[in-house]
Amino acid sequence: MTKLRLRRIFWMSAAAIVAAAALVALGAVVRGGFSDTDGRILVTLAALLYTGGAALSGLALVDHGPARLLGWLVAVASPVCLGLVAWAIWSFVDEQDNDPQSRLAWSAVLLLLAGLVSTTGLLLARRRVLVGLASTAGALAGLAATLSVVGIWTEPDSDAFVKTLAVVWILAALAYFLVPILQRFTTAGEPATIRVLAELDGVEIVASRVRVEGVDVEPPGTGERLVLRRRQAGT
């Protein structure tokens, strides 16, 4: 199955999940009350979207080569996170009985968040400097998630720990959001260039950020490549 088909399946599933969430909400309104089961269904649907998006970003990063191992790690961790979250949601009886499951679920969510920051940051970066910034954002997010998991399981009372945790998350968010901002800033001032990709009998395929005279060619999908060739017999 190609990555393009996987993306289509994900977005179709996302639309179905949103529609299902709307139906649950409408059912609660019609009944005049919002039950615990309704809440569990909605949280489960949200977890499906979250982990599905993380898995898709991991698989997209696999195609980029240098960080392929990270992509596979996030893709494999996503269903594990979903399973832990679903276990915590549907095994809930009371706060005390559900404590280990809840801690495991939150730990998985936070660690997967670090992976999501790392993968999407690297996918957004197009320049070497920005790749370094995206890697820094991922490292900070990983550190922040690790400290958060430690806090979940040990419940430290130290104000210094809480402040340190907040600072690391803020720095991770700053580095992450700077990646797309600087990406747009650095490309905005570049002169318009036309790059010749291929030529055959005086016909060129060019890449340009500005409109040029000619016939627009639809960009290839993931795994596809553009090939300039002579017309084949029978086509």
N, C-alpha and C positions, 0 to 999 in steps of 0.2 A: 504494500500500500504506500503510495507516494505521500510526501509531506503536504502537497497541495490538497490532496483528498482528505488528509487528516485535519487540515485547517477548516475545510468545508464542513466536515462532520462536527468539529468543535463548535463552529458558529451556529450550525443547525441545532445542535444540542443546547447551546446557550439560549437560543430563541425559545426552545421547548421548555427549558427550565424557568425562564422569565414568565412564560405563559402559565406554567403550572403554579408558580408563586402567586401570580395575579388571581388564579382560580381559587387558591387556598384563602387569600385575603377576601375575595368576594364571598366565599362560603362563610367566613367568619362574620362578615357584615350582615349577611342574610339571616344567619342564626342568632345574631345579636350578641355574640360572645366570642372571645378568642381563647381557645382551649390550649392546654399544654401540648397536645398532639399537633395542633396547627403551628405552634412555635417551633417544635422539633422538626417538622417538615420544612419550614422556611429556612431554618439554620442548616439543615442537611443540603437543601438546594444551593444555598450560598456556598457551602463547602465544596460542592460539586463544581461550581463556577470557578472558585479560587484554585482548587487543585488542578482542574482541567486547564486553566490558563497557564499555570506554572508548568505543567507537563508539556504544553504546546511550545512555550518559550524555551524549555530545555531541548526539545527536539529541533527547534529552529537553530539553536546554537550548535547542535551537533553538525549541521551542514556547514558551519563556518570554520571547522577544522581545528584552529589553535586551542580552543577551549572545549573541545569535544567531550573530554572526560567530565567536566563540570556540567555540560548539557545532559549527558546520560545520568549523572548523579541526581540532578533535579527531576528529570523525567521519571526515574525509578522511585524517588522519594515521594512524589505526588500521590500515587495511590495508597502508599503506606500512611501518609498523613490523613487522607480521606477515611481510611479504615479506622484510625485512632479517634478521629473526630466523631464519626458515626457511632463508634462504640461508646464514647462518652455521652453522646446525646441520647441514645436509645436505651442505655443501661441505667439512666438516672433514676434514683429512688429518693434519696435525700442528699443533702450537701456532704454529710460525713461519709456515707457509703460510696459516693461518687468521686471522692477526692483524688484517688490515684488515677482514675480514668481522665478526669478533668486536667490534672497536671500533665499527663502524657499528651493529651490532645493539644493543650496550649503550647507545650514544648515543641510539638511537631509543627504547629502553625507558625510559630516564630522562626524556627530553623528553616522552614520552607520559604518564609518571607525573605530571609537572607539570600537564599538561592534565587528567588525571583528577582530581587534587586540586582544580583550579580549578572544573571542571564540577560535581563532586559537592558541593563546598562551597557553591556558589551554589544548587544544587538543594535543599540542606538548609536554607538560610537563609530565614526568612520575615519578618524585621524589617529595617528599613533599616540599623540599627547592625550587625546580624549579617551583612548583605550586604557591608558594608564590611570586616568581619573575614574573611569568606570570600574577598573579593578580595585582602586582605593575605596570606592563606595561599597563594592562587594565585600572587601575585607573588613571595613568598619561595620557593615551590617551583620557580617558573621560574628564579629566580636560582640556587638550589641545583643544579638540573639543568644549567644552563649551565656553572656552575663545575665540576660533575662531568664534563661532556663535555670541557671544557678539560683537566682532569686526566687523563682517559683518553687523550687524544691527545698531551699534552706530558709526562706523567709527572713532575710537579715534585717535587723532593726537600725543599721547604721545609715545616717543621713548621707554620709560620704558615698556609700555604695549607690544610693538612689540618684544622687547628683551626677556621679560618674556615668551611670547608665543613661541618664537623660542626655548628657553631653555627647556620648558616643552615638546615640540614635539621631541626635540633631546633626552631627557632623556627617553621618551616613546619608541622611536625607539631603543635606546641602550638596554633597559631592554628587549624589545621584541626579538631582534636578539640574545641576550645572551642566551635565553632559548634553542633554538636548538643547539647552539654551546656548551654550558655547558652540555647539554644532551648527545651529542656525546663524549665529553671529559670524562665525568664521567663513561660512559659505556666502553670506549676504554681500560681502564686499569683493568677492572674486569676479574678475572680468568674464564676460560670456565667452566660452570657448566651444569650438566644434571639433569633435574628435572622430576621425575616420576609423571605423571598425573593420570594414572589409570593402573590396572593390572587385567588380566583375564586368568586363566589357564596358567600362565607363560608367557603370552604375555603382554608387557608393551607399553603404550603410553607415550613418553617422550618429553620434551621440551628442546632444546639446541640451543646455538648460534653457535656451531661448527657442522660440519658434523659428524654424527654417522652412524654406520652400521645398515641397516634396510630399511624399506620402508617409503619414505616420504609421509606425510599426508598433504593434502591441508588445509590451515587454514580455519576455518568456516567463513561464512559471518556474517554481522551484524544481531543480533537476533537469530543466530543459535548457537548450542552447540555441542561439541564432546561427543559422547556416545560410550562406549565400551560394546558390547553385544554379546551374542551367535547368530549364524546364525539362522534366522527365517525360518520356513518351507515355501517353495514356493518362497524364494528370492535367 
